Amino acid sequence: MSMTLVQVVVSGLLLGALYALFSSGLTLIWGMMNVVNFAHGDFVMLGMYTAVMVWTALGGGPWASVPAAAMLIGTLGIASYFLLVRHIMRGPMLAQILGTFGLALFLRYGALWAFGANFKTLPDDLVGHSFILAGIRFEGARVLAGAVGLIVTLLLHLLLTRTSIGSRMLAVSEDATAAQLMGIRPQRMQALAWGMAGAATGIAGALIATFFYTSPTVGETLAIVAFVTVALGGFGSVLGALVAGLLIGVVESLSAYLIGPVYKDVIVYILFVLVLWFRPQGLMGKT
């Protein structure tokens, strides 16, 4: 394998780890409550604007913007649950779709009113300059984003599968009524799930902003990636989102290098359709 191809694969893995991070919040909400959050991409967008505001007002980099975005978007997730989601859950699926889609439009046009339509970017050297290791070139911003994305996604998976809080959340996802009879408060666990999903999404947004443009409509593009990642990995599986994110990142990078950047999305969607054709529940979803 040539060094150029290795470079492409490494870049794809770093990008895929970030895909996994902002997709894990979406799959957590689906697995916990069977609700699809169409405002998920706009949560990422607000995390990106948080990074821009922290740098503009304080001159702070990711070490300041990541915690700020986690707290801000996590709080937004909890507020969204109590003010909107817990009410529309009582209605039909159409109410959930229109409710979260309306939330997406509210956040998008609120950002347009507050920040304007122009693209905003952070300095290229905000995280650090590129460096070469074993003949492979690494960009500081992408390395940081990929590493944090991988760590946070794995921690989220461990929290759900190895802690008492995770056990309570999974109990609520299986049967909220039975969980309530066992002394678990479903609404508290569901609000916590929205808060965790929002925090993970905010972290991803703050990291993406270090190497990608920020605008009120960027959430549309990121939401599509998140939905494909979650569906490919399996709805409700954080580990599946991690595997699917890494796979999509590598496939995108290889397709752009071998075929052309224009066709990378086409190749990803073809792979997505083929996997779901033979395994409709996704790579690691339950049957």
N, C-alpha and C positions, 0 to 999 in steps of 0.2 A: 504494500500500500504506500503510495507516494505521500510525502509530507503535506502536500496541498490537500489531499483527500483527508488526511488525519486532522488538519486544521479545520476543514469543513465539518467533520463529525464532532469535534470538540466544541465548535461554535454552536452547532445544533443542540448538543447536550446542555450547554449553558442556557440557551434560549428555552429549551424544553422544560428545564427546572423551574423557570419563571412562569411558563404556561401552567405547570402543575400547581404552583402556588395560588394564582388567582382563579384557577378552576376548582381548587379544593373547597373554597367557600361555597361555590354553587352546588357542588355535589353533597356537601354537608347539609345544606338546607333541603335539598331533594330527599336525601336519605332520612332526615329527621322528621320532615313534615309533609313530604310528597307535594311540595310547592315549587314551581319553577319561577325563579326570580328574574324577570326580564329587565330589571334595573341593575343587574349585576355589573355590566360593562360600565355603567355610569358611576357606580361605586368606585371602580378602578380609576375612572377619570377624575373623580374628586380627590382620590389619593395622590394622583399626579399633580393636581393643582395645589394640594397641601405642600408638596415638595417645592413647587415654584414659589409659593408664598413664604415659606420658611427661608429660602435662599434670598428672596427679594428683600424681606424685612430684616432678617437677622444675619444673612450671609452664611447660614448653616448648610452643611451638606447632609448626606444620608444619615449620619449618626444622630442628627437632630430631627430630620424630617420623617424618618421611618417610625420612631416612637410616636411622634405627633400624629401621623397619618393613621397609625394603628388605633390610637385612642379616639380620634375624631370619627373615623369611619366605623369603628366598633360601636361607638355611641349612636351613630346614625342607624346602624343595623338594629340595635335594640329599640330605638324610637320608631323605626319603620314597623317593627313587629307589633308594638303596643298600640300605635296610632292607626295602623292600616291592616296588617296581615292577619292578626288574630280575629278581626271582624270579617274579612272576606273569606277566611277559611270555612266559615259556616255556610257559605253559598256554593254554587256549582263551580266547576273548573273554569268556566268562562269568566266568572267574577274574579278569580285569582289571576288569570291571564291579563284581563283588562286593568285590574287594580295595579299590578306590578308594572305593566306597560305604561300606565298613567304616571306612576312614580318615576319611571325612567324619563318621561317627557318633562316632568316637573323639575327634576334635577338637571337635565340637559339645558333647558331654556333658562333655568336659574343661573347656571354657570355662564351661559351666553350673555345674560344681562349683567352679571357681576364682573366678568373678565373680558368680554368682547369675543369676537370671532377669530382674531388673529392667532396664529400659532405661537406658542411660547416654548423656548428651549433653555436648558441649563448649560453652563459652561462645560466644554469637553473635558477639561482637566479637573472637574469638581471632585471626582473620586480618586483620580490618579492617572498617570500616563500609561500607555501600553508597555508591556514587557515581553521578552522572549524567553521561553523555558523549553529546553530540549528541542529547539528548532521550531517551536510552535508559538505564534504570536497571540498574546492575550490582552484584551482591552480591560482596563481596571474596572470600569462600570459594569461590564457584562459578567466579569468574574464574581464581583460582589453580589450582583443580582442573582446569578445562578446558584452561588453557594448559599445565600440566605434563603432562596426559594426552596432548595433541597432540604435544608435543615428545618425550616418552619413546617414544611409539608410532612416530614417524618415525625416531628414533634406532635403535630396535630393527629396523625395516625396513632401514635403511641398513647396520646391522651384519651382517644376514643376507645382503644382496645386494652389499655393497661391500668386505668384509673377508675375509682368509684364514680367520679363525675361522668366519665365516658360510659360506664355501665348504666347509669341512670338515663343518660341521653338515648342510648340504644334501646333501653326498655320502653321509653316513651315512643320511640319510632316504631317499635313492634306492636305495642298496644297501649295507647295512652290511658284508657279506662282501667286496665289491669294495673298499670304502673301507679295510678292514683290510689287504688285500693291498697297498694303496698307502701303508701306514705310519700310517694314522689309527686312533686307538683309539676304537671306537664307544662304549664305556661312558663314557669320559671326556667325549665330546661330548654324550651323552645326559644325563649328570649336569649338565653345564653348561647344557643346555637347561632342565632342571628348576630349576636355580638362577636363571637369567634369568627364567623364567616366574614363579617365586616372588617375586623382587625386584620385578618389574613389578606383580604382584598386591598385594604389600605396600604399594607406593607408592600404588596406587589406593585401598586400604583406609584408609590414613592420611589421604588427602585427602577421601574420602567422609565420614569421621567428623566433619569440621569443619562439616557441614551436615545430617547424617542421624543418626538414632538408632543406637545400638550395642546389640546383644543377641546371645545365642548362636545364635538362629535366623535372624538377618538374612541369613546366607549362602544360605539356601534361595531367597529372592527374587532375590538377586544372581546366583545360579547359573543361574536360568532366563533372565535377561537375557543372560548370557554365552553360553549355548548357542544362543539365538536369533540373537545377533549373529554368532557364528562360523559358524553354518550359513548365514545369509543372505549373509555376505561370502565364504564359501568356506573349507572346512576346510584349514588349512595356509597361508593367505594373511594375513600381518599387515596388508598394505595393504588387503585386503578387509575385515578386521575394523575398520579405521579408517573406511572408506567406509560400511560397514553401521552402525557405531556412531553416526556423525553422522546418517545417514538415520533411524535409529530414534529418536534424541533429538529430531529435528525433528518427525517424525510423531507422537510421543507428545505433544509440547507443543502442536502444532496441533490434535490430536484433543481434548485436554483443554480447549482454549480454544473450539473451534468446536462440539463435540458435548457434552462433559462429561467430567470426570476419571474417571468410572466406566467409560467406554467406551474409554479410551485403549489399554489392553492388547488389547482385542478388535480394534481397528483395526490395531495392530502385527502381531498374529498373522494377520489376513487378508492383509495385505501380504506377510508371510513366506510364507504358503502359495501366494499367487499367483506370487511370484518363483520359488519352488522348483518350481512346476508347469511353468513354461516354461523354467526353467534349474536343473535339479536339483543341479548342482555349485556353486550360489551365484553371486553377482555376479562374483567374480574367482577362483573356484576352477578347477582344471584338470579337463578332461573325462576 
